[in-house]
Amino acid sequence: MKSLSYDPNNTGLVVVDPYNDFISEGGKIWPRIKEVAEANNCVPHMQEVLTAARAAKLPIFFAMHHRYREGDYENWKFVAPIQRAAWHRRSFESGTWGGEFRAEFVPAKGEIVASEHWCSSGFANTDLDLQLKRHGIERIIVIGLVAHTCIEATVRFAAELGYDVTVVRDAVADYSDEMMHAALEINMPNYASAIVNTSDLVEALAA
């Protein structure tokens, strides 16, 4: 693996969808992710990366999924299957515990929460690209949920926009090992310049 180095003047951490519904016991989607997430210690690794990024003075950005609100999608002409599933489950429902940040990932003062994405990419129809550019960010480190949907879509879009992307493989999770393999071993290596472990990333940030 090539030597890792991150300049806080042009590198930002992007945390995708750290909602209770995803990564907390009792969350609507947690039972589907739990086995994979616990196997790779996804949530503790997400916390470790976030702590290390803050210590290294990296700007922090949160790319959050649209929170369900009454009436969503009802008058849309077309609704993607992933959106239809969120609609029926009332995923990340606004005003409920499930639609709140897990406590360890509540943004600190000065950290940026981009406008919510409606499908999978943290960039599509949001201000994430604008926020990154306004803060001088050219390289991003990506962690969060879910590997083959929001993480992969965000990474692909970032590459299209010209960002250099690092993905932290054990700070993401998915519904199955097969989906993790497809995202991390087959698809994302085409778009991410580096796919690394938490320990390697934390060491690089500390340096």
C-alpha positions as CSV (number, residue, x, y, z in Angstrom):
1,M,0.0,0.0,0.0
2,K,1.3,3.4,-0.9
3,S,2.2,5.8,1.9
4,L,-0.8,7.7,3.3
5,S,-0.6,11.5,3.9
6,Y,-3.4,13.9,4.5
7,D,-3.1,17.7,4.6
8,P,-5.8,19.3,6.8
9,N,-5.7,22.4,4.5
10,N,-7.2,20.4,1.6
11,T,-8.7,17.2,3.1
12,G,-12.1,16.8,4.7
13,L,-13.9,13.9,6.4
14,V,-17.3,13.1,5.0
15,V,-19.5,11.1,7.5
16,V,-22.5,9.5,5.7
17,D,-25.8,8.8,7.5
18,P,-24.9,8.2,11.2
19,Y,-28.6,8.1,12.1
20,N,-29.9,6.0,15.0
21,D,-32.1,4.0,12.6
22,F,-28.9,2.8,10.9
23,I,-26.4,2.3,13.7
24,S,-28.1,2.1,17.0
25,E,-29.8,-0.8,18.8
26,G,-33.5,-0.3,18.3
27,G,-33.1,1.5,14.9
28,K,-35.3,0.4,12.1
29,I,-32.5,-0.7,9.8
30,W,-30.0,-1.8,12.4
31,P,-31.1,-5.5,12.4
32,R,-30.2,-5.7,8.7
33,I,-26.8,-4.2,9.2
34,K,-25.9,-5.5,12.7
35,E,-24.1,-8.7,11.7
36,V,-21.7,-7.1,9.3
37,A,-21.3,-3.9,11.4
38,E,-20.5,-5.8,14.5
39,A,-18.1,-8.2,12.6
40,N,-15.9,-5.3,11.5
41,N,-16.6,-3.0,14.5
42,C,-18.0,-0.4,12.1
43,V,-19.4,2.0,14.6
44,P,-16.4,2.1,17.0
45,H,-14.2,2.5,13.9
46,M,-16.4,5.4,12.7
47,Q,-16.0,7.0,16.1
48,E,-12.2,6.4,16.0
49,V,-11.9,8.0,12.6
50,L,-14.0,11.0,13.6
51,T,-12.0,11.6,16.7
52,A,-8.7,11.3,14.8
53,A,-9.9,13.7,12.1
54,R,-11.0,16.3,14.7
55,A,-7.6,15.9,16.5
56,A,-5.8,16.5,13.1
57,K,-8.0,19.6,12.5
58,L,-9.6,18.2,9.4
59,P,-12.8,19.9,8.4
60,I,-15.8,17.6,9.1
61,F,-18.8,17.3,6.8
62,F,-22.0,15.2,7.3
63,A,-23.9,13.9,4.3
64,M,-27.3,12.9,5.7
65,H,-30.1,11.0,4.0
66,H,-33.5,12.7,3.6
67,R,-35.5,12.2,6.7
68,Y,-39.0,10.9,6.1
69,R,-41.8,13.4,6.4
70,E,-45.6,12.9,5.9
71,G,-46.4,13.2,2.2
72,D,-43.0,12.4,0.8
73,Y,-43.0,10.9,-2.7
74,E,-46.8,10.8,-2.9
75,N,-47.0,13.1,-5.9
76,W,-43.8,12.0,-7.5
77,K,-44.1,10.6,-11.0
78,F,-41.3,8.2,-10.5
79,V,-39.9,6.8,-7.2
80,A,-36.7,4.7,-7.2
81,P,-37.0,1.3,-5.5
82,I,-34.6,2.4,-2.7
83,Q,-36.7,5.5,-2.1
84,R,-39.9,3.4,-2.1
85,A,-38.4,1.2,0.6
86,A,-37.5,4.2,2.7
87,W,-41.0,5.6,2.2
88,H,-42.7,2.5,3.3
89,R,-40.4,2.0,6.3
90,R,-40.6,5.7,7.2
91,S,-36.8,5.5,7.6
92,F,-35.1,8.3,9.5
93,E,-38.4,9.8,10.3
94,S,-38.1,13.5,11.1
95,G,-39.0,14.3,14.7
96,T,-38.3,10.8,15.9
97,W,-35.3,9.2,17.7
98,G,-34.5,7.1,14.5
99,G,-34.1,10.3,12.5
100,E,-31.6,11.8,14.9
101,F,-27.8,11.6,14.8
102,R,-26.4,8.8,17.0
103,A,-25.1,10.7,20.1
104,E,-21.4,10.1,19.3
105,F,-21.8,11.6,15.9
106,V,-23.6,14.8,16.7
107,P,-21.8,17.6,14.7
108,A,-19.6,19.8,16.8
109,K,-19.6,23.6,16.5
110,G,-18.3,24.6,13.1
111,E,-18.8,21.3,11.4
112,I,-20.9,21.3,8.3
113,V,-24.2,19.4,7.7
114,A,-24.9,19.4,4.0
115,S,-28.5,19.5,2.7
116,E,-30.1,16.0,2.8
117,H,-29.8,13.7,-0.2
118,W,-33.0,12.1,-1.5
119,C,-31.5,8.9,-3.0
120,S,-28.0,7.7,-2.4
121,S,-25.3,10.1,-3.4
122,G,-24.3,12.7,-0.8
123,F,-23.7,15.1,-3.7
124,A,-26.8,14.7,-5.9
125,N,-29.2,17.6,-5.4
126,T,-27.4,18.8,-2.3
127,D,-24.9,21.5,-1.4
128,L,-22.1,19.1,-0.4
129,D,-19.9,20.0,-3.4
130,L,-20.4,23.7,-2.7
131,Q,-19.5,23.3,0.9
132,L,-16.4,21.3,0.2
133,K,-15.2,23.7,-2.4
134,R,-15.9,26.8,-0.2
135,H,-13.7,25.2,2.5
136,G,-10.9,24.5,0.0
137,I,-11.3,20.7,0.1
138,E,-9.8,18.6,-2.8
139,R,-9.5,15.3,-1.0
140,I,-12.1,13.5,1.0
141,I,-12.2,10.6,3.5
142,V,-15.5,8.7,3.5
143,I,-17.1,6.7,6.3
144,G,-20.6,5.6,7.2
145,L,-23.6,3.7,5.7
146,V,-24.4,1.8,3.5
147,A,-21.4,0.5,1.5
148,H,-23.1,-0.5,-1.7
149,T,-25.6,2.3,-1.8
150,C,-24.9,5.7,-0.2
151,I,-21.1,5.2,0.3
152,E,-20.5,3.9,-3.2
153,A,-22.8,6.5,-4.9
154,T,-21.1,9.3,-2.9
155,V,-17.6,8.0,-3.8
156,R,-18.5,7.6,-7.5
157,F,-19.9,11.2,-7.7
158,A,-16.9,12.6,-5.8
159,A,-14.6,11.1,-8.4
160,E,-16.7,12.5,-11.2
161,L,-16.3,15.9,-9.6
162,G,-12.6,15.6,-9.4
163,Y,-12.1,14.8,-5.7
164,D,-9.4,12.4,-4.5
165,V,-11.2,9.8,-2.4
166,T,-10.2,7.6,0.5
167,V,-12.7,5.0,1.9
168,V,-12.2,3.4,5.3
169,R,-13.2,-0.2,4.8
170,D,-13.9,-1.1,8.4
171,A,-15.8,2.1,9.1
172,V,-18.6,1.2,6.6
173,A,-21.1,-1.6,6.8
174,D,-23.7,-3.3,4.6
175,Y,-26.5,-5.9,4.7
176,S,-24.3,-8.8,3.8
177,D,-20.7,-9.9,3.3
178,E,-21.5,-10.3,-0.4
179,M,-22.6,-6.7,-0.7
180,M,-19.5,-5.5,1.2
181,H,-17.3,-7.5,-1.2
182,A,-19.0,-6.1,-4.3
183,A,-18.7,-2.5,-3.0
184,L,-15.2,-2.6,-1.6
185,E,-13.4,-5.1,-3.8
186,I,-15.1,-4.8,-7.2
187,N,-16.8,-1.4,-7.6
188,M,-15.2,1.3,-5.4
189,P,-11.5,0.5,-6.3
190,N,-12.4,2.1,-9.7
191,Y,-13.2,5.4,-8.0
192,A,-11.4,5.6,-4.7
193,S,-7.6,6.3,-4.7
194,A,-7.3,4.4,-1.5
195,I,-9.4,1.9,0.5
196,V,-7.8,1.6,3.9
197,N,-8.2,0.2,7.4
198,T,-9.0,2.5,10.3
199,S,-5.7,1.8,12.0
200,D,-3.7,2.9,8.9
201,L,-5.8,6.0,8.5
202,V,-5.6,7.0,12.1
203,E,-1.8,6.5,12.0
204,A,-1.6,8.7,8.9
205,L,-3.7,11.5,10.4
206,A,-1.6,11.4,13.6
207,A,1.5,11.9,11.5
